[in-house]
């Protein structure tokens, strides 16, 4: 766990130093004198693109109609399996009942009231 904390601390420090360098570089760029404006370049006109020639289209052969296909073969019936005798399990034993009434504990009951003679 200590190595992870050390790695996390080193990572945070590296990020903070990188952000300081970025801030210093931005301030340096803002303090530079204004550069002269960029000269405009002459524009040239491009020649028109050549037209694409029409290529001959291949003829697509006609597909057979769905009704003209031969019917699918029928699957043969599966053989019947012989019946296996069922095993009978003995009945489950009855579960014992848990008492729901809590018996009273004698030492938690209130003391008897003193009798006056």
Secondary structure as UniProt FT lines:
FT   HELIX           2..30
FT   HELIX           66..68
FT   HELIX           106..108
//
